[in-house]
Amino acid sequence: NVFLRDTQHLYGVICTIWMYVTPILYPLETTIPEQYQFVFRLNPMYHYVTFFRDAAFYCQAPSLYTTIAVFAWAIGVFMLGLYVFHKKQDDFIYYN
């Protein structure tokens, strides 16, 4: 939003589409055909929703795969954000 002002308008649209693509309000296993489920599992938010569902709704510990996926996505996005921030921090002052 600092460099491209129009992204603030697209952000709401992208978040809405992402919410519908992420199986939050519907269970993936019963609503999506099995041959297309791998596409939904590529969504990083799928793992976070699964992690929360296992702990909160099913009262069981999340699987090791889900736990590793959640932490890997978190660390990866943090490192990417840190890299981009350090790369562009000198340009922030010019775009006030």
C-alpha positions in Angstrom: 0.0 0.0 0.0 3.0 2.3 0.4 4.1 2.0 -3.2 0.8 1.1 -4.9 -2.2 3.0 -3.5 -4.7 0.9 -5.4 -3.9 -2.3 -3.6 -6.0 -1.2 -0.6 -9.1 -1.6 -2.8 -8.0 -5.0 -4.1 -7.2 -6.3 -0.6 -10.8 -6.7 0.5 -11.7 -8.5 -2.7 -8.7 -10.9 -2.4 -9.4 -11.6 1.2 -13.1 -12.4 0.4 -12.1 -14.8 -2.4 -9.4 -16.4 -0.1 -12.0 -17.0 2.6 -14.3 -18.8 0.3 -11.4 -20.9 -1.1 -10.3 -21.8 2.4 -12.5 -24.5 3.9 -13.5 -22.6 7.0 -17.3 -22.9 6.8 -17.4 -26.3 5.2 -15.4 -29.6 5.8 -13.1 -30.3 2.9 -13.4 -34.1 3.0 -17.2 -34.2 2.6 -17.9 -31.3 0.2 -15.0 -31.3 -2.3 -14.4 -34.3 -4.6 -11.3 -36.2 -3.8 -9.5 -35.5 -7.0 -9.6 -31.7 -6.3 -8.8 -31.8 -2.6 -5.0 -31.4 -3.3 -5.6 -27.9 -4.7 -7.3 -26.8 -1.5 -4.5 -28.3 0.6 -2.0 -26.1 -1.3 -3.7 -23.1 0.4 -1.6 -22.2 3.5 -4.7 -21.2 5.5 -6.0 -24.8 5.2 -3.4 -26.0 7.6 -4.1 -23.3 10.2 -7.9 -24.0 10.0 -7.2 -27.8 10.4 -4.8 -27.1 13.3 -7.5 -25.1 15.1 -10.3 -27.5 14.3 -8.3 -30.5 15.7 -7.6 -28.6 18.9 -10.8 -26.8 19.5 -13.6 -28.9 18.0 -12.3 -32.4 18.1 -10.3 -32.1 21.4 -7.3 -33.9 19.9 -3.7 -32.9 19.3 -3.1 -31.8 15.7 -1.1 -34.2 13.6 2.6 -33.9 13.2 2.3 -33.0 9.5 -0.2 -30.2 10.3 2.0 -28.8 13.1 5.1 -28.8 10.9 3.2 -27.2 8.0 1.8 -24.4 10.3 5.3 -23.6 11.7 7.0 -23.9 8.3 4.5 -21.4 6.7 4.8 -19.0 9.7 8.6 -19.0 9.6 8.7 -18.8 5.8 6.3 -15.9 5.6 8.1 -14.1 8.4 11.5 -14.5 6.7 10.0 -13.3 3.4 8.5 -10.2 5.1 11.7 -9.5 7.0 13.7 -9.7 3.7 11.3 -7.4 1.8 11.1 -4.9 4.7 14.9 -4.7 4.9 15.2 -4.4 1.2 12.6 -1.6 0.9 12.9 0.3 4.2 15.0 3.1 2.8 12.3 3.8 0.2 9.5 4.2 2.8 10.5 7.8 3.6 10.0 8.9 0.0 6.4 7.7 -0.2 4.8 9.5 2.7 
